[in-house]
Amino acid sequence: MIRIVGKSRKLKRLSIYLAGFFLAFHYVLVIYVNSSFLKQFLSIGTIGFLYIIGALLSIILFIKSPIILNKIGNFKTSIIFILLELIATFGIASFHNQKLLIIFFLIHQAAMPLIFFSLDI
C-alpha cells in the first residue's frame, strides 16, 4: 500500500513539474516574440509602459488572489487564467488593431504570473 501511495505522489509531482516546464517554455517564447512583434505597431517607450502596467495588474491580482481562491477555488482559478491566456495569445497573433493588441497584451501580462501562482498551490 505504501508503494502505491508513493508512486502516486511521484506521478503527481512529475505532472506538476512538467506542467510548469511547458508553461515556462510557452512564457519565454511569447515574451520574446511580443516585444519584437509589438515594435511594429508601438514605440519602444509605449511597450515599456505596457510592461509596467501589466506588472501592476499582476500585483493587484496577487493581492486579490486570496479572495478569488476562497470564492472559486484553485482549479477554477487556474482554468480561468489559462483560458484568458489562450484568448490573449490568440488575440495578439490574430489582430493588428493597436487598441486590441494593447488589451490582449495586458491580459497576457496579468494572467501569466497568476497561472504560475496557481500551479504552486
N, C-alpha and C positions, 0 to 999 in steps of 0.2 A: 504494500500500500504506500509506503514511504517513497519507493522508487517512482511510482506513478505520479504522485504529487510533485516530486522533484522534477520529473521530466515535463510535467505540465507547466510548472513555473519557469523552467528554462525556455520552453517554447513561447510562452507569453512574453518573456523578456526579449527573446530574439526577435519576435514580431514587432515589438516596440522599437528596438534598435534599428531594424530595417526600415520601419516607417519613418523614423527620424532621419535616417541617412537619405532616403529618397526625397523626403521633404526638403532637406538641406540642399541637396543637389538641384532640385527644382528652383529653390530660392536663389541660389548662386547664379544659375543661368538667366533667370528672369531679371535679377538686379543688373547683371552685366548688359543684357540687351536693352533694358529700359532706358538707361541714361543715353546710350547711343541712339536709340530709336527716337526718344523724345527730343533730342537735339535737332532733329529735322523740323520740328514744329514749334519749339520753345527755345528761349535763350538759356544759356548755361546758368545765369543768375536765377531765372524762374524755376529751373529744375532743382537747384539747390534749395530754394524756398519751399518747393513742394516736398522735398525730403524732410525738411524741418516740420512742416505741417503734418506730414504722415507720422513722424515720430511723436509729435504732440498728441495726435489722435490715438496712437498706440498707448501712450502713457495714461490718457483719460480712460481708455478701455481697460487697462490693467487695474486702475483704481476702482472701476465699476465691476470688475470681474467677479469678486465675491458675491455681489448681489445677483449677477447673471447666473452664476453657477448654482446658487441656492434656489433660484426660481426654476431653472430648466434642466439643471444637471450638466455634468461634464460631457457626456456622449452627445447630447443635442447641441450643446455649445460648440463642440468640435465640428459636427456636421454642418451647422450654420456657417461657421467661419470658413470651412473648406469650400462650401458652395459659393460663398461670397468671393473667395479667392479664385475659383474657377471662372465665375462670371467676370471678374475684374481682368483676369488674364486674357480671356476670350475678347473682352471689350477693347483692351489695349491692342490686341493683334488685329481686330476687325475694323475699328473705326479710325477715321483720320480727322475728325472734328476736334478742335482744340479743347473745347469745354468738356466733351465726353472723355477725352484722353485724361484730362486732369482729374475728373471724378473717378474714373476707373483706377488711375494710378494711386489716388489717395485711399481708395478702398483696399487696394492691394497692399499698400504700405501699412495700413492699420490692421488688416486681418492676419497677415503672415505671422507676426510675433505671437498673436493670441492662439494660433494653431500650435505653435511650439509649446506655449504655456499649457494648453490643454493636454498635449501628449505627455507632459511632465507630471501631470496629476495622477 
